[in-house]
Amino acid sequence: MAAGWQRRGIEPAAAADDRTWCRRVYLDLAGRIPTQGELEAFLFSPSDAKRIKLVEKLLVSDDYPLRMRELWDTLLMGRGKRRNPEDRRRDSGWWAFLEYAFRENRPWNETVHEFLSARPDRPENRGATWFLYERRNRHQAIAEAVAPVVYGTRIECAQCHDHPLAREIKQGHYWGLVAAFNRGKNVKGNTDVAESAVGGFINFTNLKKESRPAVITLLTGHIVEEARPAGEEQEQDSDDKYVDPSAKVRVPKFSRREAFADAATHENPLLARAFVNRMWGALLGRGIVHPADEMNARNAPSHPELVDWLAQDFAAHRYDVRRVVRGIVLSRVYGLSTMDAAPDSFAATLERPLAAEQIARSWRIAAGLSPDDDALRRAVIAAMPDVLPKEYNASFQQAQFLSSSPDLAEILKPAPGGTVERLVALGDTPSRIRAAFVAVHGRWPDDEESARVTAFLQERPGPAADAVRDLLWALMTSAEFLTMP
């Protein structure tokens, strides 16, 4: 990065102060702002290694696997649109599966193998089947969801022809990936995904109207070898083609799904590149390749040596997720302050909106409450569903929610131990203003802010609790609160 700044004649932003960095790393690793006690403990720590110690503490906290699950659940499965799939994801064990993976720092290639093969052999893997099951036998949808995970790029553009802009992505890659999963079928009554030992041989037609067989071919060039029936020969299914013919969900002796999962997670350097680029994008606001899920010839990396090194290091250390996260958040780049700079230079912190889950938990912390409230979290997700948007655009729906949310009003009611009651008890306006800014923004107001807020409060001659609530509401829906510091 430093060499890139020098080549481009860029002076990077100054390092962020401890107060800003602490808030940032709590939001990224714990999914919420720090409490006042947590912030003060960090600021007044005499240790020269206090940033390292805080990162290590957060990586083994209960907040970290929850935050990573929420992030990767959305990246892997998307947000619910017309109907909310949250309850099904939780009840199926999918959430527990992801949280276990991040809590135990399970190697990423093992985690991916589990949800691609969908054959849980231990209780902690029970929910892995939901990645395939939720897509309800729509094999093209499965292929399109798998590609960004194992290749780092979307491949939908290759459905009808070779990718017009990323020439390395062929139509055969798309249909080969469909074939890897098209023998699977959801089992009624549970969340298992069965697989037949026969069938599923498909052809695709190119723009020249030529018919081609779909062969499971990875973007690396690796081909999953498979005997195909000759001519018009019809395969016959039989018990001897399965590991245990009497099993409730039978496993083929040759499983396409398993063979693809093995190749994609053990002989595939693109898997590591895809993960490190997406994690870099999640923690720094932009991937080294942008967009982060389109790592192909069309989109050159801003720092090719860096993405190569990160991917190689990730694979060499057994796909150690915490190692990647730790390295990024303790880097000089992550610790920069803001300024106007070219986004692909990473010479300053990029502005990035908080995810809905981060907003909901941080609102409760600012209100003096415990961070978890499922009703509030769901309400914010419904209003602000985007996670890592390519381009962020605020909507009317979001503005309306921020100005009149009954869920936000509920947590700002005066209550014992809450921020509203605590501020009212202070008695004088200057103390209330300082305490409000510390509770919400983790800092004192400057002179201009103090003057404007004083005037704001003087315009509200009613009960002090109402004025304090309005002040907190304004601060908690401000751009400063809703974006990463």
C-alpha positions as CSV (number, residue, x, y, z in Angstrom):
1,M,0.0,0.0,0.0
2,A,2.8,2.4,1.0
3,A,4.6,1.7,-2.3
4,G,1.3,2.4,-4.2
5,W,0.9,5.8,-2.4
6,Q,4.4,6.7,-3.3
7,R,4.0,5.8,-7.0
8,R,0.8,7.8,-7.2
9,G,2.1,10.8,-5.2
10,I,-0.5,10.4,-2.5
11,E,0.0,11.5,1.1
12,P,-2.1,9.1,3.1
13,A,-4.4,10.2,5.9
14,A,-3.1,10.5,9.4
15,A,-3.7,7.6,11.8
16,A,-7.1,7.5,13.5
17,D,-7.0,8.4,17.2
18,D,-7.7,5.7,19.8
19,R,-11.2,6.8,20.4
20,T,-12.2,6.4,16.7
21,W,-10.2,3.2,16.2
22,C,-11.9,1.6,19.2
23,R,-15.4,2.4,18.0
24,R,-14.5,1.1,14.5
25,V,-13.1,-2.2,15.7
26,Y,-16.0,-2.8,18.0
27,L,-18.5,-2.3,15.2
28,D,-16.5,-4.6,12.9
29,L,-15.8,-7.4,15.3
30,A,-18.6,-7.1,17.9
31,G,-21.3,-5.7,15.7
32,R,-21.9,-2.7,18.0
33,I,-20.4,0.4,19.5
34,P,-18.5,0.0,22.8
35,T,-20.2,0.8,26.0
36,Q,-18.8,3.9,27.8
37,G,-17.1,1.6,30.2
38,E,-15.4,-0.4,27.4
39,L,-14.3,2.7,25.6
40,E,-12.9,4.3,28.8
41,A,-11.1,1.1,29.7
42,F,-9.4,1.1,26.3
43,L,-8.6,4.8,26.3
44,F,-7.0,4.8,29.7
45,S,-5.1,1.6,29.3
46,P,-1.4,2.2,29.8
47,S,-0.4,-0.7,27.6
48,D,1.6,0.0,24.5
49,A,-0.1,-3.1,23.0
50,K,-3.6,-2.2,23.9
51,R,-4.9,-2.4,20.3
52,I,-3.5,-5.9,19.9
53,K,-5.0,-6.9,23.3
54,L,-8.4,-5.5,22.4
55,V,-8.5,-7.3,19.0
56,E,-7.6,-10.6,20.7
57,K,-10.3,-10.0,23.3
58,L,-12.9,-9.4,20.7
59,L,-11.9,-12.3,18.6
60,V,-12.7,-14.7,21.4
61,S,-15.8,-12.9,22.6
62,D,-19.4,-14.1,22.2
63,D,-20.1,-11.0,20.0
64,Y,-17.6,-12.0,17.3
65,P,-19.2,-15.3,16.0
66,L,-22.6,-13.6,16.1
67,R,-21.3,-10.7,14.0
68,M,-19.5,-12.9,11.5
69,R,-22.5,-15.2,11.2
70,E,-24.8,-12.2,10.5
71,L,-22.3,-10.9,7.8
72,W,-21.7,-14.2,6.1
73,D,-25.3,-15.4,6.3
74,T,-26.2,-12.4,4.2
75,L,-23.3,-12.8,1.8
76,L,-24.0,-16.5,1.3
77,M,-27.8,-16.4,1.4
78,G,-28.9,-12.9,0.8
79,R,-31.6,-10.9,2.6
80,G,-35.2,-12.0,2.6
81,K,-37.3,-10.1,0.1
82,R,-41.0,-11.0,0.0
83,R,-40.9,-13.3,2.9
84,N,-38.5,-13.4,5.9
85,P,-36.4,-16.6,6.0
86,E,-34.8,-15.8,9.3
87,D,-36.9,-18.2,11.4
88,R,-36.2,-21.1,9.0
89,R,-32.5,-20.4,8.9
90,R,-32.4,-20.3,12.7
91,D,-34.6,-23.4,13.2
92,S,-32.7,-25.4,10.6
93,G,-29.5,-25.0,12.4
94,W,-27.8,-22.9,9.7
95,W,-27.1,-20.0,12.0
96,A,-25.7,-22.4,14.7
97,F,-23.5,-24.0,12.0
98,L,-22.0,-20.6,11.0
99,E,-21.6,-19.4,14.5
100,Y,-19.8,-22.6,15.5
101,A,-17.5,-22.2,12.5
102,F,-16.5,-18.7,13.5
103,R,-16.4,-19.4,17.3
104,E,-14.1,-22.4,16.8
105,N,-12.1,-20.7,14.0
106,R,-12.9,-23.6,11.8
107,P,-10.8,-23.6,8.6
108,W,-12.8,-21.9,5.9
109,N,-12.3,-24.6,3.3
110,E,-13.9,-27.1,5.8
111,T,-16.8,-24.8,6.4
112,V,-17.4,-24.4,2.6
113,H,-17.0,-28.2,2.0
114,E,-19.7,-28.9,4.6
115,F,-22.4,-26.7,3.0
116,L,-21.5,-27.7,-0.5
117,S,-21.6,-31.4,0.2
118,A,-24.6,-31.1,2.5
119,R,-23.8,-34.4,4.3
120,P,-23.6,-33.5,8.0
121,D,-21.8,-36.2,10.0
122,R,-21.6,-34.4,13.3
123,P,-24.2,-32.4,15.4
124,E,-22.4,-29.1,14.8
125,N,-22.7,-29.6,11.0
126,R,-26.5,-30.3,11.1
127,G,-27.4,-26.9,9.7
128,A,-25.0,-27.0,6.8
129,T,-27.6,-28.5,4.5
130,W,-29.7,-25.3,4.5
131,F,-27.4,-23.6,2.0
132,L,-28.7,-26.0,-0.6
133,Y,-32.1,-26.7,0.9
134,E,-33.3,-23.1,1.0
135,R,-32.9,-22.9,-2.8
136,R,-35.5,-25.6,-3.2
137,N,-34.0,-27.7,-6.0
138,R,-33.4,-24.7,-8.2
139,H,-30.1,-25.9,-9.4
140,Q,-29.2,-22.8,-11.4
141,A,-29.8,-20.7,-8.4
142,I,-27.5,-23.0,-6.4
143,A,-24.8,-22.7,-9.1
144,E,-25.1,-18.9,-9.1
145,A,-24.8,-18.8,-5.3
146,V,-21.8,-21.2,-5.2
147,A,-19.7,-19.3,-7.8
148,P,-18.8,-16.2,-5.8
149,V,-17.8,-18.5,-2.9
150,V,-15.5,-20.8,-4.7
151,Y,-14.4,-18.6,-7.7
152,G,-14.8,-15.1,-6.3
153,T,-16.9,-14.1,-9.2
154,R,-20.5,-14.2,-10.4
155,I,-21.1,-16.3,-13.5
156,E,-24.7,-15.6,-14.5
157,C,-23.6,-13.8,-17.6
158,A,-22.3,-17.1,-19.0
159,Q,-25.7,-18.9,-18.9
160,C,-26.5,-18.3,-22.6
161,H,-23.0,-17.6,-24.0
162,D,-19.4,-17.2,-22.9
163,H,-19.0,-14.2,-20.6
164,P,-18.6,-11.2,-23.0
165,L,-16.3,-9.2,-20.8
166,A,-14.5,-11.8,-18.6
167,R,-13.3,-14.2,-21.4
168,E,-12.0,-16.8,-19.0
169,I,-15.6,-17.6,-17.9
170,K,-17.2,-20.0,-20.4
171,Q,-20.7,-21.2,-20.8
172,G,-19.5,-24.6,-20.0
173,H,-18.4,-23.4,-16.5
174,Y,-21.9,-22.2,-15.8
175,W,-23.6,-25.4,-16.9
176,G,-20.9,-27.7,-15.4
177,L,-21.6,-26.0,-12.0
178,V,-25.3,-26.7,-12.5
179,A,-24.6,-30.3,-13.2
180,A,-22.5,-30.6,-10.0
181,F,-25.8,-30.2,-8.0
182,N,-28.6,-31.3,-10.3
183,R,-28.8,-34.8,-8.9
184,G,-29.8,-33.3,-5.6
185,K,-33.3,-33.1,-4.2
186,N,-34.7,-31.8,-1.0
187,V,-36.1,-34.5,1.3
188,K,-39.7,-33.7,2.5
189,G,-40.1,-33.6,6.3
190,N,-36.6,-32.5,7.2
191,T,-33.7,-30.4,5.8
192,D,-31.7,-33.2,4.2
193,V,-30.7,-32.9,0.5
194,A,-30.6,-36.3,-1.1
195,E,-28.6,-37.2,-4.2
196,S,-29.2,-39.7,-6.9
197,A,-26.4,-42.0,-8.2
198,V,-27.6,-41.7,-11.8
199,G,-29.1,-39.2,-14.2
200,G,-28.5,-35.4,-14.4
201,F,-26.6,-35.5,-17.7
202,I,-27.5,-32.3,-19.5
203,N,-26.5,-30.5,-22.6
204,F,-26.4,-26.8,-23.3
205,T,-26.7,-24.9,-26.6
206,N,-24.3,-22.1,-27.5
207,L,-24.9,-19.1,-29.7
208,K,-24.1,-21.2,-32.8
209,K,-26.9,-23.6,-31.9
210,E,-24.4,-26.3,-31.1
211,S,-25.2,-28.7,-28.4
212,R,-22.5,-29.4,-25.8
213,P,-22.5,-31.8,-22.8
214,A,-22.2,-30.1,-19.4
215,V,-19.0,-31.3,-17.8
216,I,-18.1,-30.3,-14.2
217,T,-15.2,-28.0,-15.0
218,L,-13.7,-25.5,-12.4
219,L,-12.4,-22.1,-13.5
220,T,-9.0,-23.4,-12.6
221,G,-9.3,-25.9,-15.4
222,H,-9.8,-28.9,-13.1
223,I,-12.4,-31.4,-14.5
224,V,-14.4,-33.8,-12.3
225,E,-14.1,-37.0,-14.3
226,E,-17.3,-39.0,-14.7
227,A,-18.3,-41.9,-16.9
228,R,-21.2,-40.9,-19.2
229,P,-23.7,-43.4,-20.7
230,A,-23.0,-44.0,-24.4
231,G,-25.4,-42.9,-27.1
232,E,-29.0,-43.6,-26.2
233,E,-28.1,-45.9,-23.3
234,Q,-30.2,-45.4,-20.2
235,E,-28.7,-45.6,-16.7
236,Q,-30.4,-47.9,-14.3
237,D,-30.5,-47.0,-10.6
238,S,-29.7,-49.8,-8.2
239,D,-28.8,-50.4,-4.6
240,D,-25.2,-51.3,-5.4
241,K,-24.5,-47.7,-6.5
242,Y,-25.0,-46.5,-2.9
243,V,-22.7,-46.7,0.2
244,D,-25.6,-47.9,2.3
245,P,-28.7,-48.8,0.4
246,S,-30.8,-48.9,3.5
247,A,-29.9,-45.5,4.8
248,K,-32.7,-43.0,5.2
249,V,-30.8,-40.6,3.0
250,R,-28.7,-42.7,0.6
251,V,-25.2,-41.5,-0.4
252,P,-23.9,-42.5,-3.9
253,K,-20.6,-44.2,-4.1
254,F,-19.7,-41.6,-6.7
255,S,-21.2,-38.3,-5.6
256,R,-21.0,-35.4,-8.0
257,R,-21.6,-33.0,-5.2
258,E,-18.9,-34.5,-3.0
259,A,-16.4,-34.6,-5.9
260,F,-17.0,-31.0,-6.7
261,A,-16.8,-29.9,-3.0
262,D,-13.5,-31.8,-2.7
263,A,-12.0,-30.0,-5.8
264,A,-13.4,-26.6,-4.9
265,T,-12.0,-26.6,-1.4
266,H,-8.7,-28.5,-1.8
267,E,-7.4,-27.9,-5.3
268,N,-8.7,-24.4,-5.9
269,P,-6.6,-21.3,-5.1
270,L,-9.6,-19.1,-6.1
271,L,-11.4,-20.1,-2.9
272,A,-8.8,-18.3,-0.7
273,R,-8.7,-15.3,-3.1
274,A,-12.5,-15.0,-2.9
275,F,-12.6,-15.1,0.9
276,V,-9.7,-12.6,1.6
277,N,-11.1,-10.1,-1.0
278,R,-14.6,-10.2,0.5
279,M,-13.3,-9.9,4.1
280,W,-11.1,-7.0,3.0
281,G,-14.1,-5.4,1.5
282,A,-16.2,-6.0,4.6
283,L,-13.6,-4.4,6.9
284,L,-12.4,-1.6,4.7
285,G,-15.4,-0.8,2.6
286,R,-14.1,-1.9,-0.8
287,G,-12.4,-5.1,-2.1
288,I,-8.9,-5.1,-3.5
289,V,-10.9,-6.3,-6.5
290,H,-14.1,-4.2,-6.8
291,P,-16.9,-5.3,-6.8
292,A,-15.8,-7.8,-4.3
293,D,-17.9,-10.7,-5.8
294,E,-16.6,-10.1,-9.4
295,M,-12.9,-11.2,-9.3
296,N,-12.4,-11.7,-13.0
297,A,-10.5,-10.4,-16.0
298,R,-12.9,-7.5,-16.2
299,N,-11.9,-6.1,-12.8
300,A,-8.2,-5.8,-12.1
301,P,-7.1,-5.8,-8.5
302,S,-5.9,-2.4,-7.2
303,H,-3.0,-4.1,-5.5
304,P,-2.4,-7.5,-7.2
305,E,0.7,-8.4,-5.0
306,L,-1.3,-7.8,-1.9
307,V,-4.3,-9.9,-2.8
308,D,-2.0,-12.7,-4.0
309,W,0.0,-12.6,-0.7
310,L,-3.2,-12.6,1.4
311,A,-4.7,-15.5,-0.4
312,Q,-1.4,-17.6,-0.3
313,D,-1.0,-16.8,3.4
314,F,-4.6,-17.7,4.1
315,A,-4.2,-21.1,2.4
316,A,-0.8,-21.8,3.9
317,H,-2.2,-21.3,7.4
318,R,-5.0,-23.8,6.9
319,Y,-7.6,-21.1,6.0
320,D,-7.3,-19.5,9.4
321,V,-10.2,-16.9,9.4
322,R,-9.1,-15.1,12.6
323,R,-5.6,-14.7,11.2
324,V,-7.0,-12.8,8.2
325,V,-9.3,-10.6,10.3
326,R,-6.6,-9.9,12.9
327,G,-4.1,-8.9,10.2
328,I,-6.5,-6.5,8.5
329,V,-7.8,-4.7,11.6
330,L,-4.3,-4.3,13.0
331,S,-2.9,-3.0,9.8
332,R,-1.9,0.6,9.1
333,V,-4.5,0.9,6.4
334,Y,-7.4,-0.1,8.6
335,G,-6.2,2.4,11.2
336,L,-6.2,5.5,9.0
337,S,-8.5,8.4,9.5
338,T,-10.8,10.0,6.8
339,M,-9.9,12.3,4.0
340,D,-10.8,12.8,0.3
341,A,-8.7,10.2,-1.6
342,A,-9.2,7.8,-4.5
343,P,-11.1,4.8,-3.1
344,D,-8.8,2.3,-4.8
345,S,-5.8,3.8,-3.1
346,F,-6.9,2.9,0.4
347,A,-5.1,6.0,1.5
348,A,-7.9,6.9,4.0
349,T,-10.8,5.3,5.6
350,L,-13.6,4.8,3.2
351,E,-17.1,5.9,4.2
352,R,-19.3,2.8,4.6
353,P,-22.8,2.6,6.0
354,L,-23.4,0.4,9.1
355,A,-25.4,-2.8,8.5
356,A,-28.8,-3.0,10.1
357,E,-27.7,-5.3,12.8
358,Q,-24.9,-2.9,13.8
359,I,-27.3,-0.1,13.9
360,A,-29.9,-1.9,16.1
361,R,-27.3,-3.1,18.7
362,S,-25.6,0.3,18.8
363,W,-28.8,2.1,19.3
364,R,-29.5,0.0,22.3
365,I,-26.0,0.6,23.7
366,A,-26.4,4.4,23.2
367,A,-29.8,4.2,25.0
368,G,-28.1,2.5,28.0
369,L,-29.6,-0.9,27.3
370,S,-28.3,-4.4,26.6
371,P,-27.4,-4.8,22.9
372,D,-29.8,-7.5,21.9
373,D,-33.4,-6.9,21.0
374,D,-34.8,-9.2,18.2
375,A,-37.8,-7.0,17.5
376,L,-35.6,-3.9,17.0
377,R,-33.1,-5.8,14.9
378,R,-35.8,-7.1,12.6
379,A,-37.4,-3.7,12.2
380,V,-34.1,-2.1,11.2
381,I,-33.3,-4.9,8.7
382,A,-36.7,-4.4,7.1
383,A,-35.9,-0.7,6.6
384,M,-32.2,-1.0,5.8
385,P,-31.5,-4.4,4.2
386,D,-28.4,-3.7,2.2
387,V,-25.1,-5.2,3.3
388,L,-21.9,-4.1,1.5
389,P,-23.8,-2.3,-1.3
390,K,-21.7,-1.5,-4.4
391,E,-23.1,2.0,-4.4
392,Y,-25.0,3.3,-1.3
393,N,-28.2,5.3,-1.9
394,A,-30.4,6.3,1.0
395,S,-34.1,5.7,0.3
396,F,-37.3,7.4,1.3
397,Q,-38.2,4.2,3.2
398,Q,-35.0,4.6,5.3
399,A,-35.6,8.3,5.9
400,Q,-39.2,7.7,7.0
401,F,-38.1,4.9,9.4
402,L,-35.3,7.1,10.9
403,S,-37.7,9.9,11.5
404,S,-40.7,8.0,13.0
405,S,-39.7,4.5,14.0
406,P,-41.9,3.3,16.9
407,D,-39.1,0.7,17.7
408,L,-36.6,3.5,18.3
409,A,-39.2,5.5,20.3
410,E,-39.6,2.4,22.5
411,I,-36.0,2.2,23.6
412,L,-35.8,6.0,24.2
413,K,-38.6,5.9,26.8
414,P,-37.4,7.0,30.3
415,A,-36.5,3.9,32.2
416,P,-34.3,3.0,35.2
417,G,-30.7,2.7,34.0
418,G,-31.5,4.2,30.6
419,T,-29.6,7.1,29.0
420,V,-32.7,9.3,29.0
421,E,-33.3,9.0,32.7
422,R,-29.6,9.5,33.4
423,L,-29.4,12.7,31.4
424,V,-32.5,14.1,32.9
425,A,-31.0,13.6,36.4
426,L,-28.0,15.7,35.5
427,G,-30.1,18.8,35.8
428,D,-28.1,21.4,33.7
429,T,-28.1,21.7,29.9
430,P,-24.3,21.7,29.3
431,S,-23.9,18.4,31.3
432,R,-26.8,16.8,29.5
433,I,-25.3,17.8,26.1
434,R,-21.8,16.4,26.9
435,A,-23.3,13.2,28.3
436,A,-25.5,12.8,25.2
437,F,-22.6,13.1,22.8
438,V,-20.5,10.7,24.9
439,A,-23.3,8.1,25.0
440,V,-24.0,8.3,21.3
441,H,-20.8,9.3,19.5
442,G,-18.2,8.4,22.2
443,R,-16.9,12.0,22.2
444,W,-17.5,15.5,23.6
445,P,-19.3,18.0,21.3
446,D,-17.3,20.9,19.8
447,D,-18.2,24.5,20.5
448,E,-20.5,24.8,17.4
449,E,-22.3,21.6,18.2
450,S,-22.8,22.7,21.8
451,A,-24.3,26.0,20.7
452,R,-26.6,24.4,18.2
453,V,-27.8,21.8,20.6
454,T,-28.4,24.3,23.4
455,A,-30.7,26.2,21.0
456,F,-32.3,23.0,20.0
457,L,-33.1,22.2,23.7
458,Q,-34.3,25.7,24.4
459,E,-36.9,25.4,21.7
460,R,-38.5,22.5,23.7
461,P,-39.9,24.0,26.9
462,G,-41.9,20.9,27.9
463,P,-40.7,18.0,30.1
464,A,-37.0,17.5,30.2
465,A,-37.3,13.8,29.3
466,D,-39.0,14.8,26.0
467,A,-36.3,17.2,25.1
468,V,-33.5,14.7,26.0
469,R,-35.3,12.0,24.0
470,D,-35.5,14.3,20.9
471,L,-31.8,15.1,21.3
472,L,-30.8,11.5,21.5
473,W,-33.0,10.6,18.6
474,A,-31.3,13.3,16.4
475,L,-27.9,12.1,17.4
476,M,-28.7,8.4,16.9
477,T,-30.1,8.9,13.4
478,S,-27.3,11.3,12.3
479,A,-24.9,10.5,9.4
480,E,-22.0,10.3,11.9
481,F,-23.8,7.5,13.9
482,L,-25.0,5.5,10.9
483,T,-21.6,5.3,9.1
484,M,-18.3,3.7,10.2
485,P,-16.1,6.2,12.0
